[in-house]
Amino acid sequence: MNVIPLEVFVSLILGFSSLLLWFFTNRQGDLDEADRLALLPLDDTPPPPAKPAVRPEPL
């Protein structure tokens, strides 16, 4: 029965540290690009035209 308080303490530390790391990551804006990439297939703008291939002249 002495293990239960230790498990509760470790669980609270893990939960608090995960929330702290999530707030730190969210504040830095590391996940903003994932949102943009997730919405990219819904974009209606046409892609830019491809550049024509330049062939070197034979010698």
N, CA, C, O and CB atoms as a CASP TS submission, in Angstrom:
PFRMAT TS
TARGET T0000
AUTHOR 0000-0000-0000
METHOD Language model
MODEL 1
PARENT N/A
ATOM      1  N   MET     1       0.806  -1.210   0.000  1.00  0.00           N
ATOM      2  CA  MET     1       0.000   0.000   0.000  1.00  0.00           C
ATOM      3  C   MET     1       0.843   1.265   0.000  1.00  0.00           C
ATOM      4  O   MET     1       0.309   2.357  -0.194  1.00  0.00           O
ATOM      5  CB  MET     1      -0.913   0.003   1.188  1.00  0.00           C
ATOM      6  N   ASN     2       2.134   1.143   0.211  1.00  0.00           N
ATOM      7  CA  ASN     2       3.002   2.321   0.199  1.00  0.00           C
ATOM      8  C   ASN     2       3.330   2.760  -1.222  1.00  0.00           C
ATOM      9  O   ASN     2       3.898   3.834  -1.418  1.00  0.00           O
ATOM     10  CB  ASN     2       4.290   2.035   0.963  1.00  0.00           C
ATOM     11  N   VAL     3       2.982   1.949  -2.212  1.00  0.00           N
ATOM     12  CA  VAL     3       3.314   2.271  -3.593  1.00  0.00           C
ATOM     13  C   VAL     3       2.305   3.259  -4.186  1.00  0.00           C
ATOM     14  O   VAL     3       2.655   4.026  -5.083  1.00  0.00           O
ATOM     15  CB  VAL     3       3.364   0.993  -4.436  1.00  0.00           C
ATOM     16  N   ILE     4       1.091   3.253  -3.713  1.00  0.00           N
ATOM     17  CA  ILE     4       0.037   4.094  -4.292  1.00  0.00           C
ATOM     18  C   ILE     4       0.378   5.591  -4.203  1.00  0.00           C
ATOM     19  O   ILE     4       0.223   6.291  -5.204  1.00  0.00           O
ATOM     20  CB  ILE     4      -1.296   3.822  -3.581  1.00  0.00           C
ATOM     21  N   PRO     5       0.827   6.108  -3.070  1.00  0.00           N
ATOM     22  CA  PRO     5       1.200   7.545  -3.065  1.00  0.00           C
ATOM     23  C   PRO     5       2.355   7.853  -4.027  1.00  0.00           C
ATOM     24  O   PRO     5       2.396   8.932  -4.617  1.00  0.00           O
ATOM     25  CB  PRO     5       1.594   7.982  -1.642  1.00  0.00           C
ATOM     26  N   LEU     6       3.281   6.921  -4.184  1.00  0.00           N
ATOM     27  CA  LEU     6       4.375   7.124  -5.121  1.00  0.00           C
ATOM     28  C   LEU     6       3.866   7.160  -6.554  1.00  0.00           C
ATOM     29  O   LEU     6       4.311   7.991  -7.345  1.00  0.00           O
ATOM     30  CB  LEU     6       5.423   6.028  -4.961  1.00  0.00           C
ATOM     31  N   GLU     7       2.935   6.268  -6.903  1.00  0.00           N
ATOM     32  CA  GLU     7       2.351   6.262  -8.249  1.00  0.00           C
ATOM     33  C   GLU     7       1.581   7.547  -8.525  1.00  0.00           C
ATOM     34  O   GLU     7       1.654   8.091  -9.627  1.00  0.00           O
ATOM     35  CB  GLU     7       1.427   5.054  -8.424  1.00  0.00           C
ATOM     36  N   VAL     8       0.849   8.030  -7.538  1.00  0.00           N
ATOM     37  CA  VAL     8       0.102   9.281  -7.710  1.00  0.00           C
ATOM     38  C   VAL     8       1.075  10.443  -7.904  1.00  0.00           C
ATOM     39  O   VAL     8       0.848  11.306  -8.753  1.00  0.00           O
ATOM     40  CB  VAL     8      -0.822   9.545  -6.488  1.00  0.00           C
ATOM     41  N   PHE     9       2.140  10.470  -7.135  1.00  0.00           N
ATOM     42  CA  PHE     9       3.135  11.540  -7.262  1.00  0.00           C
ATOM     43  C   PHE     9       3.794  11.517  -8.635  1.00  0.00           C
ATOM     44  O   PHE     9       3.929  12.564  -9.270  1.00  0.00           O
ATOM     45  CB  PHE     9       4.203  11.412  -6.167  1.00  0.00           C
ATOM     46  N   VAL    10       4.202  10.351  -9.102  1.00  0.00           N
ATOM     47  CA  VAL    10       4.842  10.239 -10.407  1.00  0.00           C
ATOM     48  C   VAL    10       3.857  10.608 -11.516  1.00  0.00           C
ATOM     49  O   VAL    10       4.240  11.271 -12.480  1.00  0.00           O
ATOM     50  CB  VAL    10       5.385   8.813 -10.622  1.00  0.00           C
ATOM     51  N   SER    11       2.612  10.196 -11.397  1.00  0.00           N
ATOM     52  CA  SER    11       1.607  10.537 -12.400  1.00  0.00           C
ATOM     53  C   SER    11       1.375  12.041 -12.461  1.00  0.00           C
ATOM     54  O   SER    11       1.246  12.601 -13.549  1.00  0.00           O
ATOM     55  CB  SER    11       0.295   9.818 -12.102  1.00  0.00           C
ATOM     56  N   LEU    12       1.321  12.695 -11.321  1.00  0.00           N
ATOM     57  CA  LEU    12       1.140  14.148 -11.308  1.00  0.00           C
ATOM     58  C   LEU    12       2.338  14.857 -11.918  1.00  0.00           C
ATOM     59  O   LEU    12       2.167  15.838 -12.641  1.00  0.00           O
ATOM     60  CB  LEU    12       0.910  14.645  -9.883  1.00  0.00           C
ATOM     61  N   ILE    13       3.543  14.383 -11.641  1.00  0.00           N
ATOM     62  CA  ILE    13       4.740  14.987 -12.218  1.00  0.00           C
ATOM     63  C   ILE    13       4.731  14.815 -13.736  1.00  0.00           C
ATOM     64  O   ILE    13       5.030  15.761 -14.464  1.00  0.00           O
ATOM     65  CB  ILE    13       6.017  14.360 -11.608  1.00  0.00           C
ATOM     66  N   LEU    14       4.393  13.623 -14.221  1.00  0.00           N
ATOM     67  CA  LEU    14       4.343  13.388 -15.664  1.00  0.00           C
ATOM     68  C   LEU    14       3.266  14.247 -16.336  1.00  0.00           C
ATOM     69  O   LEU    14       3.505  14.812 -17.403  1.00  0.00           O
ATOM     70  CB  LEU    14       4.081  11.905 -15.948  1.00  0.00           C
ATOM     71  N   GLY    15       2.108  14.347 -15.730  1.00  0.00           N
ATOM     72  CA  GLY    15       1.035  15.171 -16.284  1.00  0.00           C
ATOM     73  C   GLY    15       1.405  16.640 -16.312  1.00  0.00           C
ATOM     74  O   GLY    15       1.165  17.326 -17.306  1.00  0.00           O
ATOM     75  N   PHE    16       1.993  17.130 -15.220  1.00  0.00           N
ATOM     76  CA  PHE    16       2.398  18.536 -15.161  1.00  0.00           C
ATOM     77  C   PHE    16       3.497  18.829 -16.180  1.00  0.00           C
ATOM     78  O   PHE    16       3.466  19.864 -16.844  1.00  0.00           O
ATOM     79  CB  PHE    16       2.877  18.898 -13.746  1.00  0.00           C
ATOM     80  N   SER    17       4.461  17.927 -16.305  1.00  0.00           N
ATOM     81  CA  SER    17       5.546  18.168 -17.254  1.00  0.00           C
ATOM     82  C   SER    17       5.040  18.126 -18.701  1.00  0.00           C
ATOM     83  O   SER    17       5.517  18.892 -19.539  1.00  0.00           O
ATOM     84  CB  SER    17       6.662  17.132 -17.054  1.00  0.00           C
ATOM     85  N   SER    18       4.090  17.248 -19.003  1.00  0.00           N
ATOM     86  CA  SER    18       3.557  17.212 -20.363  1.00  0.00           C
ATOM     87  C   SER    18       2.778  18.490 -20.680  1.00  0.00           C
ATOM     88  O   SER    18       2.874  19.006 -21.794  1.00  0.00           O
ATOM     89  CB  SER    18       2.655  15.982 -20.550  1.00  0.00           C
ATOM     90  N   LEU    19       2.022  18.999 -19.737  1.00  0.00           N
ATOM     91  CA  LEU    19       1.316  20.271 -19.950  1.00  0.00           C
ATOM     92  C   LEU    19       2.298  21.429 -20.106  1.00  0.00           C
ATOM     93  O   LEU    19       2.097  22.308 -20.945  1.00  0.00           O
ATOM     94  CB  LEU    19       0.355  20.554 -18.782  1.00  0.00           C
ATOM     95  N   LEU    20       3.344  21.431 -19.311  1.00  0.00           N
ATOM     96  CA  LEU    20       4.351  22.480 -19.400  1.00  0.00           C
ATOM     97  C   LEU    20       5.048  22.455 -20.759  1.00  0.00           C
ATOM     98  O   LEU    20       5.259  23.505 -21.366  1.00  0.00           O
ATOM     99  CB  LEU    20       5.378  22.329 -18.275  1.00  0.00           C
ATOM    100  N   LEU    21       5.404  21.267 -21.238  1.00  0.00           N
ATOM    101  CA  LEU    21       6.045  21.160 -22.547  1.00  0.00           C
ATOM    102  C   LEU    21       5.087  21.533 -23.673  1.00  0.00           C
ATOM    103  O   LEU    21       5.507  22.130 -24.664  1.00  0.00           O
ATOM    104  CB  LEU    21       6.571  19.746 -22.762  1.00  0.00           C
ATOM    105  N   TRP    22       3.813  21.192 -23.537  1.00  0.00           N
ATOM    106  CA  TRP    22       2.833  21.554 -24.562  1.00  0.00           C
ATOM    107  C   TRP    22       2.675  23.077 -24.646  1.00  0.00           C
ATOM    108  O   TRP    22       2.629  23.635 -25.742  1.00  0.00           O
ATOM    109  CB  TRP    22       1.470  20.891 -24.262  1.00  0.00           C
ATOM    110  N   PHE    23       2.593  23.748 -23.494  1.00  0.00           N
ATOM    111  CA  PHE    23       2.479  25.200 -23.500  1.00  0.00           C
ATOM    112  C   PHE    23       3.733  25.837 -24.088  1.00  0.00           C
ATOM    113  O   PHE    23       3.641  26.819 -24.825  1.00  0.00           O
ATOM    114  CB  PHE    23       2.232  25.723 -22.083  1.00  0.00           C
ATOM    115  N   PHE    24       4.895  25.291 -23.769  1.00  0.00           N
ATOM    116  CA  PHE    24       6.143  25.824 -24.306  1.00  0.00           C
ATOM    117  C   PHE    24       6.183  25.674 -25.826  1.00  0.00           C
ATOM    118  O   PHE    24       6.561  26.612 -26.528  1.00  0.00           O
ATOM    119  CB  PHE    24       7.351  25.115 -23.668  1.00  0.00           C
ATOM    120  N   THR    25       5.796  24.506 -26.343  1.00  0.00           N
ATOM    121  CA  THR    25       5.793  24.273 -27.784  1.00  0.00           C
ATOM    122  C   THR    25       4.742  25.142 -28.472  1.00  0.00           C
ATOM    123  O   THR    25       4.991  25.678 -29.552  1.00  0.00           O
ATOM    124  CB  THR    25       5.537  22.789 -28.086  1.00  0.00           C
ATOM    125  N   ASN    26       3.591  25.281 -27.866  1.00  0.00           N
ATOM    126  CA  ASN    26       2.519  26.086 -28.444  1.00  0.00           C
ATOM    127  C   ASN    26       2.911  27.565 -28.486  1.00  0.00           C
ATOM    128  O   ASN    26       2.571  28.272 -29.435  1.00  0.00           O
ATOM    129  CB  ASN    26       1.219  25.902 -27.641  1.00  0.00           C
ATOM    130  N   ARG    27       3.610  28.021 -27.481  1.00  0.00           N
ATOM    131  CA  ARG    27       4.014  29.429 -27.439  1.00  0.00           C
ATOM    132  C   ARG    27       5.073  29.737 -28.500  1.00  0.00           C
ATOM    133  O   ARG    27       5.101  30.841 -29.044  1.00  0.00           O
ATOM    134  CB  ARG    27       4.549  29.786 -26.046  1.00  0.00           C
ATOM    135  N   GLN    28       5.941  28.768 -28.796  1.00  0.00           N
ATOM    136  CA  GLN    28       6.963  28.971 -29.816  1.00  0.00           C
ATOM    137  C   GLN    28       6.389  28.953 -31.220  1.00  0.00           C
ATOM    138  O   GLN    28       6.986  29.521 -32.134  1.00  0.00           O
ATOM    139  CB  GLN    28       8.030  27.919 -29.694  1.00  0.00           C
ATOM    140  N   GLY    29       5.245  28.314 -31.411  1.00  0.00           N
ATOM    141  CA  GLY    29       4.629  28.243 -32.725  1.00  0.00           C
ATOM    142  C   GLY    29       5.250  27.178 -33.612  1.00  0.00           C
ATOM    143  O   GLY    29       5.259  27.325 -34.834  1.00  0.00           O
ATOM    144  N   ASP    30       5.764  26.116 -33.026  1.00  0.00           N
ATOM    145  CA  ASP    30       6.393  25.055 -33.807  1.00  0.00           C
ATOM    146  C   ASP    30       5.390  24.275 -34.650  1.00  0.00           C
ATOM    147  O   ASP    30       5.764  23.700 -35.672  1.00  0.00           O
ATOM    148  CB  ASP    30       7.128  24.108 -32.889  1.00  0.00           C
ATOM    149  N   LEU    31       4.151  24.245 -34.250  1.00  0.00           N
ATOM    150  CA  LEU    31       3.164  23.417 -34.936  1.00  0.00           C
ATOM    151  C   LEU    31       2.344  24.199 -35.955  1.00  0.00           C
ATOM    152  O   LEU    31       1.410  23.646 -36.535  1.00  0.00           O
ATOM    153  CB  LEU    31       2.242  22.782 -33.928  1.00  0.00           C
ATOM    154  N   ASP    32       2.664  25.460 -36.188  1.00  0.00           N
ATOM    155  CA  ASP    32       1.894  26.276 -37.129  1.00  0.00           C
ATOM    156  C   ASP    32       2.034  25.772 -38.560  1.00  0.00           C
ATOM    157  O   ASP    32       1.077  25.839 -39.331  1.00  0.00           O
ATOM    158  CB  ASP    32       2.337  27.731 -37.048  1.00  0.00           C
ATOM    159  N   GLU    33       3.196  25.277 -38.923  1.00  0.00           N
ATOM    160  CA  GLU    33       3.384  24.798 -40.290  1.00  0.00           C
ATOM    161  C   GLU    33       2.555  23.544 -40.557  1.00  0.00           C
ATOM    162  O   GLU    33       2.115  23.324 -41.686  1.00  0.00           O
ATOM    163  CB  GLU    33       4.864  24.515 -40.552  1.00  0.00           C
ATOM    164  N   ALA    34       2.339  22.731 -39.541  1.00  0.00           N
ATOM    165  CA  ALA    34       1.525  21.528 -39.724  1.00  0.00           C
ATOM    166  C   ALA    34       0.090  21.912 -40.100  1.00  0.00           C
ATOM    167  O   ALA    34      -0.533  21.240 -40.922  1.00  0.00           O
ATOM    168  CB  ALA    34       1.535  20.663 -38.438  1.00  0.00           C
ATOM    169  N   ASP    35      -0.431  22.970 -39.514  1.00  0.00           N
ATOM    170  CA  ASP    35      -1.778  23.433 -39.869  1.00  0.00           C
ATOM    171  C   ASP    35      -1.824  23.908 -41.316  1.00  0.00           C
ATOM    172  O   ASP    35      -2.776  23.613 -42.039  1.00  0.00           O
ATOM    173  CB  ASP    35      -2.225  24.565 -38.928  1.00  0.00           C
ATOM    174  N   ARG    36      -0.805  24.638 -41.735  1.00  0.00           N
ATOM    175  CA  ARG    36      -0.768  25.143 -43.114  1.00  0.00           C
ATOM    176  C   ARG    36      -0.666  23.992 -44.103  1.00  0.00           C
ATOM    177  O   ARG    36      -1.340  23.999 -45.133  1.00  0.00           O
ATOM    178  CB  ARG    36       0.412  26.113 -43.308  1.00  0.00           C
ATOM    179  N   LEU    37       0.165  23.011 -43.802  1.00  0.00           N
ATOM    180  CA  LEU    37       0.315  21.876 -44.710  1.00  0.00           C
ATOM    181  C   LEU    37      -0.943  21.015 -44.758  1.00  0.00           C
ATOM    182  O   LEU    37      -1.243  20.417 -45.791  1.00  0.00           O
ATOM    183  CB  LEU    37       1.503  21.026 -44.291  1.00  0.00           C
ATOM    184  N   ALA    38      -1.674  20.947 -43.659  1.00  0.00           N
ATOM    185  CA  ALA    38      -2.911  20.166 -43.645  1.00  0.00           C
ATOM    186  C   ALA    38      -3.977  20.818 -44.516  1.00  0.00           C
ATOM    187  O   ALA    38      -4.813  20.116 -45.084  1.00  0.00           O
ATOM    188  CB  ALA    38      -3.429  20.005 -42.210  1.00  0.00           C
ATOM    189  N   LEU    39      -3.970  22.136 -44.634  1.00  0.00           N
ATOM    190  CA  LEU    39      -4.969  22.846 -45.436  1.00  0.00           C
ATOM    191  C   LEU    39      -4.532  23.057 -46.879  1.00  0.00           C
ATOM    192  O   LEU    39      -5.320  23.542 -47.692  1.00  0.00           O
ATOM    193  CB  LEU    39      -5.273  24.180 -44.809  1.00  0.00           C
ATOM    194  N   LEU    40      -3.310  22.707 -47.212  1.00  0.00           N
ATOM    195  CA  LEU    40      -2.791  22.935 -48.557  1.00  0.00           C
ATOM    196  C   LEU    40      -3.596  22.231 -49.650  1.00  0.00           C
ATOM    197  O   LEU    40      -3.781  22.841 -50.704  1.00  0.00           O
ATOM    198  CB  LEU    40      -1.364  22.484 -48.625  1.00  0.00           C
ATOM    199  N   PRO    41      -4.090  21.003 -49.490  1.00  0.00           N
ATOM    200  CA  PRO    41      -4.886  20.389 -50.559  1.00  0.00           C
ATOM    201  C   PRO    41      -6.201  21.120 -50.845  1.00  0.00           C
ATOM    202  O   PRO    41      -6.791  20.920 -51.907  1.00  0.00           O
ATOM    203  CB  PRO    41      -5.185  18.957 -50.202  1.00  0.00           C
ATOM    204  N   LEU    42      -6.664  21.951 -49.934  1.00  0.00           N
ATOM    205  CA  LEU    42      -7.916  22.680 -50.138  1.00  0.00           C
ATOM    206  C   LEU    42      -7.706  23.994 -50.879  1.00  0.00           C
ATOM    207  O   LEU    42      -8.677  24.689 -51.179  1.00  0.00           O
ATOM    208  CB  LEU    42      -8.581  22.949 -48.805  1.00  0.00           C
ATOM    209  N   ASP    43      -6.468  24.346 -51.178  1.00  0.00           N
ATOM    210  CA  ASP    43      -6.156  25.601 -51.848  1.00  0.00           C
ATOM    211  C   ASP    43      -6.600  25.533 -53.311  1.00  0.00           C
ATOM    212  O   ASP    43      -6.307  24.560 -54.005  1.00  0.00           O
ATOM    213  CB  ASP    43      -4.643  25.910 -51.749  1.00  0.00           C
ATOM    214  N   ASP    44      -7.311  26.572 -53.781  1.00  0.00           N
ATOM    215  CA  ASP    44      -7.839  26.596 -55.143  1.00  0.00           C
ATOM    216  C   ASP    44      -6.937  27.321 -56.131  1.00  0.00           C
ATOM    217  O   ASP    44      -7.204  27.294 -57.333  1.00  0.00           O
ATOM    218  CB  ASP    44      -9.189  27.238 -55.146  1.00  0.00           C
ATOM    219  N   THR    45      -5.898  27.957 -55.668  1.00  0.00           N
ATOM    220  CA  THR    45      -5.041  28.708 -56.588  1.00  0.00           C
ATOM    221  C   THR    45      -4.235  27.737 -57.452  1.00  0.00           C
ATOM    222  O   THR    45      -3.737  26.726 -56.956  1.00  0.00           O
ATOM    223  CB  THR    45      -4.092  29.661 -55.805  1.00  0.00           C
ATOM    224  N   PRO    46      -4.108  28.044 -58.741  1.00  0.00           N
ATOM    225  CA  PRO    46      -3.346  27.134 -59.613  1.00  0.00           C
ATOM    226  C   PRO    46      -1.857  27.219 -59.303  1.00  0.00           C
ATOM    227  O   PRO    46      -1.373  28.261 -58.862  1.00  0.00           O
ATOM    228  CB  PRO    46      -3.598  27.466 -61.104  1.00  0.00           C
ATOM    229  N   PRO    47      -1.134  26.138 -59.529  1.00  0.00           N
ATOM    230  CA  PRO    47       0.315  26.181 -59.286  1.00  0.00           C
ATOM    231  C   PRO    47       0.995  27.087 -60.317  1.00  0.00           C
ATOM    232  O   PRO    47       0.446  27.297 -61.399  1.00  0.00           O
ATOM    233  CB  PRO    47       0.924  24.749 -59.339  1.00  0.00           C
ATOM    234  N   PRO    48       2.158  27.618 -60.010  1.00  0.00           N
ATOM    235  CA  PRO    48       2.843  28.478 -60.974  1.00  0.00           C
ATOM    236  C   PRO    48       3.259  27.658 -62.190  1.00  0.00           C
ATOM    237  O   PRO    48       3.530  26.463 -62.073  1.00  0.00           O
ATOM    238  CB  PRO    48       4.079  29.158 -60.328  1.00  0.00           C
ATOM    239  N   PRO    49       3.310  28.301 -63.363  1.00  0.00           N
ATOM    240  CA  PRO    49       3.681  27.552 -64.576  1.00  0.00           C
ATOM    241  C   PRO    49       5.116  27.037 -64.475  1.00  0.00           C
ATOM    242  O   PRO    49       5.988  27.675 -63.884  1.00  0.00           O
ATOM    243  CB  PRO    49       3.525  28.442 -65.835  1.00  0.00           C
ATOM    244  N   ALA    50       5.330  25.876 -65.064  1.00  0.00           N
ATOM    245  CA  ALA    50       6.654  25.281 -65.034  1.00  0.00           C
ATOM    246  C   ALA    50       7.575  26.003 -66.018  1.00  0.00           C
ATOM    247  O   ALA    50       7.135  26.456 -67.075  1.00  0.00           O
ATOM    248  CB  ALA    50       6.580  23.777 -65.361  1.00  0.00           C
ATOM    249  N   LYS    51       8.827  26.101 -65.667  1.00  0.00           N
ATOM    250  CA  LYS    51       9.806  26.732 -66.541  1.00  0.00           C
ATOM    251  C   LYS    51      10.153  25.753 -67.660  1.00  0.00           C
ATOM    252  O   LYS    51      10.283  24.552 -67.420  1.00  0.00           O
ATOM    253  CB  LYS    51      11.084  27.157 -65.746  1.00  0.00           C
ATOM    254  N   PRO    52      10.303  26.262 -68.877  1.00  0.00           N
ATOM    255  CA  PRO    52      10.680  25.351 -69.966  1.00  0.00           C
ATOM    256  C   PRO    52      12.110  24.849 -69.766  1.00  0.00           C
ATOM    257  O   PRO    52      12.981  25.575 -69.287  1.00  0.00           O
ATOM    258  CB  PRO    52      10.546  26.057 -71.341  1.00  0.00           C
ATOM    259  N   ALA    53      12.322  23.620 -70.136  1.00  0.00           N
ATOM    260  CA  ALA    53      13.654  23.045 -70.005  1.00  0.00           C
ATOM    261  C   ALA    53      14.590  23.636 -71.051  1.00  0.00           C
ATOM    262  O   ALA    53      14.244  23.707 -72.230  1.00  0.00           O
ATOM    263  CB  ALA    53      13.599  21.515 -70.137  1.00  0.00           C
ATOM    264  N   VAL    54      15.740  24.048 -70.631  1.00  0.00           N
ATOM    265  CA  VAL    54      16.739  24.632 -71.547  1.00  0.00           C
ATOM    266  C   VAL    54      17.707  23.525 -71.940  1.00  0.00           C
ATOM    267  O   VAL    54      18.379  22.935 -71.094  1.00  0.00           O
ATOM    268  CB  VAL    54      17.506  25.849 -70.881  1.00  0.00           C
ATOM    269  N   ARG    55      17.762  23.258 -73.234  1.00  0.00           N
ATOM    270  CA  ARG    55      18.690  22.230 -73.721  1.00  0.00           C
ATOM    271  C   ARG    55      19.988  22.883 -74.174  1.00  0.00           C
ATOM    272  O   ARG    55      19.967  23.905 -74.859  1.00  0.00           O
ATOM    273  CB  ARG    55      18.059  21.417 -74.883  1.00  0.00           C
ATOM    274  N   PRO    56      21.099  22.303 -73.798  1.00  0.00           N
ATOM    275  CA  PRO    56      22.367  22.873 -74.264  1.00  0.00           C
ATOM    276  C   PRO    56      22.537  22.622 -75.765  1.00  0.00           C
ATOM    277  O   PRO    56      22.112  21.594 -76.292  1.00  0.00           O
ATOM    278  CB  PRO    56      23.562  22.271 -73.474  1.00  0.00           C
ATOM    279  N   GLU    57      23.162  23.574 -76.428  1.00  0.00           N
ATOM    280  CA  GLU    57      23.385  23.423 -77.871  1.00  0.00           C
ATOM    281  C   GLU    57      24.504  22.416 -78.109  1.00  0.00           C
ATOM    282  O   GLU    57      25.501  22.410 -77.386  1.00  0.00           O
ATOM    283  CB  GLU    57      23.732  24.792 -78.529  1.00  0.00           C
ATOM    284  N   PRO    58      24.341  21.551 -79.134  1.00  0.00           N
ATOM    285  CA  PRO    58      25.420  20.593 -79.423  1.00  0.00           C
ATOM    286  C   PRO    58      26.653  21.308 -79.948  1.00  0.00           C
ATOM    287  O   PRO    58      26.563  22.348 -80.600  1.00  0.00           O
ATOM    288  CB  PRO    58      24.952  19.538 -80.442  1.00  0.00           C
ATOM    289  N   LEU    59      27.801  20.730 -79.648  1.00  0.00           N
ATOM    290  CA  LEU    59      29.068  21.329 -80.100  1.00  0.00           C
ATOM    291  C   LEU    59      29.431  20.903 -81.486  1.00  0.00           C
ATOM    292  O   LEU    59      30.465  21.318 -82.009  1.00  0.00           O
ATOM    293  CB  LEU    59      30.188  20.972 -79.166  1.00  0.00           C
TER
END
